[in-house]
Amino acid sequence: MREYEFYQVDVFTSERFSGNPLVVVPDADDLTSREMKMIAAEMSVPQTAFVIPPSIEGSLYKMRILTPTTELPFTGHPAIGAHWVMAELGRVSLEEPVTTVRYEQSVGLLTADFHVKDGRLDHIMLEQCPPVFLAVLKDVRELARGLGVNADEITGTGRPTQVVSTGMPQLMVPMRSLAAVQRLDASEMSLSSLSKVLSSLGSNFIHVFTTETGKPGVTVHARGFGHFVGIPEDPVTGNANGALGAYLVQNGIIPINEPTVRYIAEQGSEIQRPGTLMVEVDHDYGRPRMVRVGGQVVQVMKGTFMI
């Protein structure tokens, strides 16, 4: 019998039982891929992060990220949550105001900035892969059927429905109003229609958004649907919101008066898991070149599982 400590945290929030839940296994060195899959399925949270020794020079550690059904090459909230746990365990030496760490996901070597205030970790900003703009969906009728909305809720924005990747290709779907986004119901969507659309575009995740928001100081309201990776609705999605930041800058949807665009995104309120993210987009005259997404983390529980 082998025992492993795990920590459950909520990411993109400072309040327990909100944001995006995550399980972190900080010492997963000798777990096999099969065991990781079984653990991720057992935990019943959107994603589980396993921290293992690095494989690239200059990396502090490597993370493998699994949903209940599949392994993902790159993610946002699991990396932020895992970094926070490793810092709390003393595995990262923190110095004010910012400590920068190089670490790995399956896509390769990445950077995370630990922002420290008054001797405590305040928030973490995660570098994503350089943005890549992929297929544009010209005819949104099948997508609208899959989502259960009228097509003009999408086309009426005048904005493209496009796959964008900052580590994983995800379909950005603009909608006209906050009310339209709030009415979406993951349990009532047509998976056959969504599968047809996503498979034609080479993506497996849908990120719906509107610039009509529920709180002052927030720029975008979003929802993320990942039926085909075992996450019918993701509470607060770091990776997709990073891709969305690049999309917003590329299409001139938000002001680009400074070399780095900064704004707040909100997600998760429709499923009683509200959270907020900080998004930063470095750009050259409106051409995005680097994206960072970050936020706070709060611990909910810790425990031990046995294999």
C-alpha positions as a LaTeX table, in Angstrom:
\begin{tabular}{lrrr}
\hline
Residue & $x$ (\AA) & $y$ (\AA) & $z$ (\AA) \\
\hline
Met1 & 0.00 & 0.00 & 0.00 \\
Arg2 & 1.36 & 3.43 & $-1.03$ \\
Glu3 & 0.09 & 6.70 & 0.41 \\
Tyr4 & 0.12 & 10.12 & $-1.25$ \\
Glu5 & $-0.82$ & 13.49 & 0.15 \\
Phe6 & $-3.18$ & 15.65 & $-1.88$ \\
Tyr7 & $-4.49$ & 19.19 & $-1.51$ \\
Gln8 & $-7.76$ & 20.55 & $-2.81$ \\
Val9 & $-7.76$ & 24.26 & $-3.62$ \\
Asp10 & $-10.08$ & 26.75 & $-5.28$ \\
Val11 & $-8.42$ & 28.81 & $-8.00$ \\
Phe12 & $-9.23$ & 32.33 & $-9.24$ \\
Thr13 & $-10.87$ & 33.24 & $-5.95$ \\
Ser14 & $-10.05$ & 34.16 & $-2.36$ \\
Glu15 & $-13.26$ & 32.57 & $-1.04$ \\
Arg16 & $-13.66$ & 28.85 & $-0.43$ \\
Phe17 & $-16.26$ & 26.94 & $-2.45$ \\
Ser18 & $-16.06$ & 29.33 & $-5.38$ \\
Gly19 & $-13.74$ & 29.63 & $-8.37$ \\
Asn20 & $-12.39$ & 26.48 & $-9.99$ \\
Pro21 & $-11.71$ & 23.46 & $-7.75$ \\
Leu22 & $-8.48$ & 21.57 & $-8.23$ \\
Val23 & $-6.73$ & 18.61 & $-6.65$ \\
Val24 & $-2.92$ & 18.79 & $-6.46$ \\
Val25 & $-0.67$ & 15.79 & $-5.81$ \\
Pro26 & 2.71 & 17.38 & $-5.00$ \\
Asp27 & 4.80 & 14.18 & $-4.87$ \\
Ala28 & 3.60 & 12.09 & $-7.81$ \\
Asp29 & 7.05 & 10.84 & $-8.81$ \\
Asp30 & 6.31 & 7.12 & $-8.90$ \\
Leu31 & 2.68 & 7.18 & $-10.00$ \\
Thr32 & 2.09 & 5.53 & $-13.36$ \\
Ser33 & $-0.02$ & 7.14 & $-16.08$ \\
Arg34 & $-2.72$ & 4.56 & $-15.40$ \\
Glu35 & $-2.74$ & 5.40 & $-11.70$ \\
Met36 & $-2.95$ & 9.11 & $-12.45$ \\
Lys37 & $-5.98$ & 8.49 & $-14.67$ \\
Met38 & $-7.70$ & 6.49 & $-11.94$ \\
Ile39 & $-7.00$ & 9.17 & $-9.33$ \\
Ala40 & $-8.27$ & 11.98 & $-11.59$ \\
Ala41 & $-11.47$ & 10.03 & $-12.25$ \\
Glu42 & $-11.94$ & 9.33 & $-8.53$ \\
Met43 & $-11.46$ & 12.93 & $-7.40$ \\
Ser44 & $-14.46$ & 14.18 & $-9.42$ \\
Val45 & $-13.13$ & 17.72 & $-9.89$ \\
Pro46 & $-12.60$ & 19.25 & $-13.34$ \\
Gln47 & $-8.83$ & 18.71 & $-13.26$ \\
Thr48 & $-6.10$ & 17.15 & $-11.13$ \\
Ala49 & $-2.46$ & 18.29 & $-11.19$ \\
Phe50 & 0.37 & 15.82 & $-10.59$ \\
Val51 & 3.80 & 17.31 & $-9.83$ \\
Ile52 & 6.79 & 15.23 & $-10.90$ \\
Pro53 & 10.56 & 15.84 & $-11.31$ \\
Pro54 & 11.62 & 18.06 & $-14.24$ \\
Ser55 & 12.83 & 16.69 & $-17.55$ \\
Ile56 & 14.23 & 19.95 & $-18.99$ \\
Glu57 & 17.29 & 21.79 & $-17.69$ \\
Gly58 & 16.30 & 24.97 & $-15.86$ \\
Ser59 & 12.89 & 23.65 & $-14.87$ \\
Leu60 & 11.95 & 23.50 & $-11.18$ \\
Tyr61 & 9.37 & 20.74 & $-11.67$ \\
Lys62 & 6.95 & 19.32 & $-14.21$ \\
Met63 & 3.14 & 19.11 & $-14.06$ \\
Arg64 & 0.85 & 16.59 & $-15.66$ \\
Ile65 & $-2.78$ & 17.72 & $-15.82$ \\
Leu66 & $-5.67$ & 15.27 & $-16.12$ \\
Thr67 & $-9.43$ & 15.68 & $-16.35$ \\
Pro68 & $-11.63$ & 12.74 & $-15.27$ \\
Thr69 & $-11.32$ & 11.35 & $-18.82$ \\
Thr70 & $-8.18$ & 12.67 & $-20.52$ \\
Glu71 & $-4.75$ & 14.29 & $-20.13$ \\
Leu72 & $-4.33$ & 17.88 & $-21.32$ \\
Pro73 & $-1.15$ & 19.29 & $-22.89$ \\
Phe74 & $-1.54$ & 22.73 & $-21.32$ \\
Thr75 & $-3.86$ & 24.35 & $-18.79$ \\
Gly76 & $-4.17$ & 27.50 & $-16.73$ \\
His77 & $-5.97$ & 27.06 & $-13.42$ \\
Pro78 & $-4.32$ & 23.71 & $-12.53$ \\
Ala79 & $-0.86$ & 25.18 & $-13.02$ \\
Ile80 & $-1.68$ & 28.22 & $-10.89$ \\
Gly81 & $-3.17$ & 26.03 & $-8.15$ \\
Ala82 & $-0.25$ & 23.60 & $-8.22$ \\
His83 & 2.28 & 26.44 & $-8.04$ \\
Trp84 & 0.43 & 27.85 & $-5.03$ \\
Val85 & 0.54 & 24.48 & $-3.23$ \\
Met86 & 4.24 & 24.04 & $-3.98$ \\
Ala87 & 4.94 & 27.52 & $-2.59$ \\
Glu88 & 2.91 & 26.83 & 0.55 \\
Leu89 & 4.89 & 23.61 & 1.05 \\
Gly90 & 8.15 & 25.55 & 0.83 \\
Arg91 & 9.17 & 24.04 & $-2.51$ \\
Val92 & 9.48 & 27.54 & $-4.03$ \\
Ser93 & 11.71 & 30.16 & $-2.39$ \\
Leu94 & 9.64 & 33.34 & $-2.41$ \\
Glu95 & 11.13 & 36.83 & $-2.51$ \\
Glu96 & 9.28 & 40.14 & $-2.74$ \\
Pro97 & 7.94 & 41.59 & $-4.90$ \\
Val98 & 8.04 & 38.91 & $-7.62$ \\
Thr99 & 9.63 & 35.46 & $-7.79$ \\
Thr100 & 9.88 & 33.97 & $-11.28$ \\
Val101 & 9.92 & 30.20 & $-11.74$ \\
Arg102 & 10.54 & 28.09 & $-14.84$ \\
Tyr103 & 8.53 & 24.88 & $-14.91$ \\
Glu104 & 7.14 & 22.35 & $-17.40$ \\
Gln105 & 3.86 & 21.22 & $-18.83$ \\
Ser106 & 3.56 & 18.81 & $-21.76$ \\
Val107 & 3.94 & 21.73 & $-24.21$ \\
Gly108 & 7.40 & 22.49 & $-22.83$ \\
Leu109 & 9.14 & 25.02 & $-20.58$ \\
Leu110 & 7.01 & 27.89 & $-19.24$ \\
Thr111 & 7.27 & 30.79 & $-16.77$ \\
Ala112 & 5.20 & 31.64 & $-13.69$ \\
Asp113 & 5.48 & 34.83 & $-11.62$ \\
Phe114 & 4.75 & 34.58 & $-7.89$ \\
His115 & 3.65 & 38.01 & $-6.63$ \\
Val116 & 4.56 & 38.38 & $-2.94$ \\
Lys117 & 3.20 & 41.08 & $-0.63$ \\
Asp118 & 4.08 & 41.54 & 3.05 \\
Gly119 & 5.80 & 38.17 & 3.11 \\
Arg120 & 2.78 & 36.28 & 1.75 \\
Leu121 & 1.97 & 34.95 & $-1.68$ \\
Asp122 & $-0.72$ & 37.26 & $-3.07$ \\
His123 & $-1.33$ & 35.91 & $-6.59$ \\
Ile124 & 0.33 & 34.05 & $-9.43$ \\
Met125 & 0.58 & 35.10 & $-13.07$ \\
Leu126 & 1.10 & 32.30 & $-15.57$ \\
Glu127 & 2.76 & 32.73 & $-18.95$ \\
Gln128 & 0.95 & 30.93 & $-21.75$ \\
Cys129 & 2.26 & 29.83 & $-25.12$ \\
Pro130 & 2.44 & 32.55 & $-27.82$ \\
Pro131 & $-1.06$ & 32.97 & $-29.32$ \\
Val132 & $-1.91$ & 31.29 & $-32.61$ \\
Phe133 & $-5.05$ & 32.22 & $-34.56$ \\
Leu134 & $-6.56$ & 29.25 & $-36.34$ \\
Ala135 & $-9.77$ & 28.35 & $-38.19$ \\
Val136 & $-12.68$ & 30.80 & $-38.46$ \\
Leu137 & $-16.18$ & 29.29 & $-38.45$ \\
Lys138 & $-17.99$ & 30.95 & $-41.34$ \\
Asp139 & $-21.42$ & 29.37 & $-40.84$ \\
Val140 & $-22.47$ & 29.33 & $-37.17$ \\
Arg141 & $-25.90$ & 27.70 & $-37.60$ \\
Glu142 & $-24.80$ & 24.22 & $-36.51$ \\
Leu143 & $-22.91$ & 25.70 & $-33.56$ \\
Ala144 & $-25.98$ & 27.72 & $-32.56$ \\
Arg145 & $-28.10$ & 24.55 & $-32.70$ \\
Gly146 & $-25.58$ & 22.80 & $-30.50$ \\
Leu147 & $-25.56$ & 25.60 & $-27.95$ \\
Gly148 & $-29.34$ & 26.02 & $-28.07$ \\
Val149 & $-29.38$ & 29.67 & $-29.18$ \\
Asn150 & $-30.49$ & 31.65 & $-32.21$ \\
Ala151 & $-27.66$ & 32.13 & $-34.69$ \\
Asp152 & $-28.12$ & 35.90 & $-34.63$ \\
Glu153 & $-27.03$ & 35.93 & $-30.97$ \\
Ile154 & $-23.58$ & 35.10 & $-32.39$ \\
Thr155 & $-23.58$ & 36.78 & $-35.80$ \\
Gly156 & $-25.13$ & 39.94 & $-34.35$ \\
Thr157 & $-21.87$ & 40.76 & $-32.59$ \\
Gly158 & $-20.09$ & 41.29 & $-35.91$ \\
Arg159 & $-17.11$ & 39.43 & $-34.46$ \\
Pro160 & $-15.47$ & 36.24 & $-35.74$ \\
Thr161 & $-16.10$ & 32.83 & $-34.25$ \\
Gln162 & $-12.56$ & 31.52 & $-34.25$ \\
Val163 & $-10.24$ & 28.90 & $-32.81$ \\
Val164 & $-7.37$ & 30.47 & $-30.86$ \\
Ser165 & $-4.58$ & 28.61 & $-29.08$ \\
Thr166 & $-2.24$ & 29.68 & $-26.29$ \\
Gly167 & $-1.33$ & 26.04 & $-25.66$ \\
Met168 & $-4.57$ & 24.29 & $-26.57$ \\
Pro169 & $-6.91$ & 25.21 & $-29.49$ \\
Gln170 & $-10.24$ & 26.54 & $-28.22$ \\
Leu171 & $-13.24$ & 28.00 & $-30.03$ \\
Met172 & $-13.99$ & 31.62 & $-29.13$ \\
Val173 & $-17.73$ & 32.30 & $-29.49$ \\
Pro174 & $-18.90$ & 35.93 & $-29.11$ \\
Met175 & $-22.47$ & 36.60 & $-27.99$ \\
Arg176 & $-24.49$ & 39.82 & $-28.01$ \\
Ser177 & $-25.64$ & 39.98 & $-24.40$ \\
Leu178 & $-24.99$ & 38.83 & $-20.88$ \\
Ala179 & $-28.53$ & 37.43 & $-20.71$ \\
Ala180 & $-27.89$ & 35.20 & $-23.74$ \\
Val181 & $-24.69$ & 33.82 & $-22.17$ \\
Gln182 & $-26.42$ & 33.26 & $-18.83$ \\
Arg183 & $-29.24$ & 31.25 & $-20.49$ \\
Leu184 & $-26.86$ & 28.60 & $-21.82$ \\
Asp185 & $-27.35$ & 25.17 & $-20.24$ \\
Ala186 & $-24.60$ & 22.56 & $-20.66$ \\
Ser187 & $-27.03$ & 19.72 & $-19.91$ \\
Glu188 & $-29.35$ & 20.69 & $-22.76$ \\
Met189 & $-26.78$ & 21.23 & $-25.52$ \\
Ser190 & $-26.75$ & 19.01 & $-28.62$ \\
Leu191 & $-23.49$ & 17.12 & $-28.36$ \\
Ser192 & $-23.87$ & 15.72 & $-31.89$ \\
Ser193 & $-23.99$ & 19.25 & $-33.34$ \\
Leu194 & $-21.13$ & 20.47 & $-31.15$ \\
Ser195 & $-19.02$ & 17.43 & $-32.01$ \\
Lys196 & $-19.56$ & 18.04 & $-35.72$ \\
Val197 & $-18.45$ & 21.66 & $-35.43$ \\
Leu198 & $-15.48$ & 21.09 & $-33.14$ \\
Ser199 & $-14.11$ & 18.11 & $-35.05$ \\
Ser200 & $-14.17$ & 20.18 & $-38.27$ \\
Leu201 & $-12.14$ & 22.89 & $-36.52$ \\
Gly202 & $-9.64$ & 20.73 & $-34.63$ \\
Ser203 & $-10.79$ & 21.84 & $-31.18$ \\
Asn204 & $-12.57$ & 20.24 & $-28.23$ \\
Phe205 & $-13.45$ & 23.23 & $-26.03$ \\
Ile206 & $-15.91$ & 26.12 & $-26.49$ \\
His207 & $-15.40$ & 29.47 & $-24.78$ \\
Val208 & $-18.48$ & 31.71 & $-24.99$ \\
Phe209 & $-18.11$ & 35.36 & $-23.99$ \\
Thr210 & $-19.71$ & 38.78 & $-23.94$ \\
Thr211 & $-18.35$ & 42.23 & $-23.17$ \\
Glu212 & $-21.54$ & 42.95 & $-21.23$ \\
Thr213 & $-20.60$ & 42.09 & $-17.65$ \\
Gly214 & $-22.20$ & 41.71 & $-14.25$ \\
Lys215 & $-19.77$ & 43.75 & $-12.14$ \\
Pro216 & $-18.06$ & 47.14 & $-12.42$ \\
Gly217 & $-14.40$ & 46.98 & $-13.37$ \\
Val218 & $-14.84$ & 43.69 & $-15.28$ \\
Thr219 & $-14.21$ & 43.66 & $-19.03$ \\
Val220 & $-15.55$ & 40.30 & $-20.14$ \\
His221 & $-17.98$ & 37.62 & $-18.91$ \\
Ala222 & $-17.32$ & 34.07 & $-20.09$ \\
Arg223 & $-18.41$ & 30.45 & $-19.86$ \\
Gly224 & $-16.41$ & 27.40 & $-20.90$ \\
Phe225 & $-17.81$ & 24.08 & $-22.18$ \\
Gly226 & $-15.60$ & 20.99 & $-22.51$ \\
His227 & $-17.99$ & 18.04 & $-22.88$ \\
Phe228 & $-15.43$ & 16.20 & $-25.00$ \\
Val229 & $-12.65$ & 16.37 & $-22.42$ \\
Gly230 & $-14.89$ & 15.30 & $-19.54$ \\
Ile231 & $-15.81$ & 18.83 & $-18.33$ \\
Pro232 & $-19.37$ & 19.75 & $-19.38$ \\
Glu233 & $-18.84$ & 23.23 & $-17.91$ \\
Asp234 & $-15.56$ & 24.49 & $-16.52$ \\
Pro235 & $-16.12$ & 26.98 & $-13.69$ \\
Val236 & $-13.27$ & 29.44 & $-14.41$ \\
Thr237 & $-10.95$ & 28.67 & $-17.30$ \\
Gly238 & $-7.41$ & 30.06 & $-17.28$ \\
Asn239 & $-6.20$ & 28.69 & $-20.61$ \\
Ala240 & $-9.30$ & 29.75 & $-22.56$ \\
Asn241 & $-9.37$ & 33.22 & $-21.02$ \\
Gly242 & $-5.79$ & 33.69 & $-22.09$ \\
Ala243 & $-6.70$ & 32.77 & $-25.66$ \\
Leu244 & $-9.67$ & 35.11 & $-25.37$ \\
Gly245 & $-7.37$ & 37.96 & $-24.30$ \\
Ala246 & $-5.34$ & 37.50 & $-27.48$ \\
Tyr247 & $-8.58$ & 37.40 & $-29.51$ \\
Leu248 & $-9.86$ & 40.63 & $-27.93$ \\
Val249 & $-6.64$ & 42.49 & $-28.72$ \\
Gln250 & $-6.31$ & 41.04 & $-32.23$ \\
Asn251 & $-9.84$ & 42.14 & $-33.11$ \\
Gly252 & $-9.63$ & 45.58 & $-31.49$ \\
Ile253 & $-12.43$ & 44.80 & $-29.04$ \\
Ile254 & $-10.66$ & 46.34 & $-26.05$ \\
Pro255 & $-8.45$ & 49.45 & $-25.88$ \\
Ile256 & $-4.78$ & 48.90 & $-26.70$ \\
Asn257 & $-3.32$ & 52.21 & $-25.53$ \\
Glu258 & $-0.46$ & 50.56 & $-23.63$ \\
Pro259 & 2.10 & 47.93 & $-24.75$ \\
Thr260 & 0.52 & 45.53 & $-22.22$ \\
Val261 & $-3.27$ & 45.34 & $-22.04$ \\
Arg262 & $-4.59$ & 44.43 & $-18.58$ \\
Tyr263 & $-8.16$ & 43.61 & $-17.64$ \\
Ile264 & $-10.37$ & 41.46 & $-15.39$ \\
Ala265 & $-12.54$ & 38.57 & $-16.62$ \\
Glu266 & $-15.38$ & 36.91 & $-14.71$ \\
Gln267 & $-16.72$ & 33.38 & $-15.03$ \\
Gly268 & $-18.57$ & 30.69 & $-13.10$ \\
Ser269 & $-21.51$ & 32.54 & $-11.54$ \\
Glu270 & $-24.08$ & 30.54 & $-13.52$ \\
Ile271 & $-22.97$ & 27.33 & $-11.82$ \\
Gln272 & $-22.45$ & 28.91 & $-8.39$ \\
Arg273 & $-18.64$ & 28.92 & $-8.71$ \\
Pro274 & $-17.89$ & 32.61 & $-9.36$ \\
Gly275 & $-14.31$ & 33.64 & $-9.93$ \\
Thr276 & $-12.23$ & 36.40 & $-11.48$ \\
Leu277 & $-9.02$ & 36.32 & $-13.49$ \\
Met278 & $-6.35$ & 38.89 & $-14.25$ \\
Val279 & $-5.40$ & 38.84 & $-17.93$ \\
Glu280 & $-2.36$ & 40.52 & $-19.49$ \\
Val281 & $-1.64$ & 40.67 & $-23.21$ \\
Asp282 & 1.67 & 42.00 & $-24.58$ \\
His283 & 1.21 & 43.22 & $-28.13$ \\
Asp284 & 2.96 & 45.04 & $-30.97$ \\
Tyr285 & 0.52 & 47.60 & $-32.36$ \\
Gly286 & $-2.45$ & 45.30 & $-31.83$ \\
Arg287 & $-0.70$ & 42.04 & $-32.72$ \\
Pro288 & $-0.67$ & 39.83 & $-29.58$ \\
Arg289 & 2.65 & 38.16 & $-28.84$ \\
Met290 & 2.40 & 36.94 & $-25.23$ \\
Val291 & $-0.42$ & 36.29 & $-22.79$ \\
Arg292 & $-0.44$ & 35.88 & $-19.01$ \\
Val293 & $-3.37$ & 34.84 & $-16.84$ \\
Gly294 & $-3.44$ & 34.88 & $-13.06$ \\
Gly295 & $-5.33$ & 35.07 & $-9.85$ \\
Gln296 & $-5.57$ & 34.03 & $-6.25$ \\
Val297 & $-5.91$ & 30.59 & $-4.67$ \\
Val298 & $-7.43$ & 29.35 & $-1.40$ \\
Gln299 & $-6.97$ & 25.92 & 0.20 \\
Val300 & $-10.12$ & 23.95 & 0.94 \\
Met301 & $-8.85$ & 20.62 & 2.25 \\
Lys302 & $-5.95$ & 18.20 & 2.42 \\
Gly303 & $-5.84$ & 14.45 & 2.71 \\
Thr304 & $-4.20$ & 11.15 & 1.82 \\
Phe305 & $-5.17$ & 8.60 & $-0.77$ \\
Met306 & $-3.92$ & 5.02 & $-0.92$ \\
Ile307 & $-2.94$ & 2.80 & $-3.82$ \\
\hline
\end{tabular}
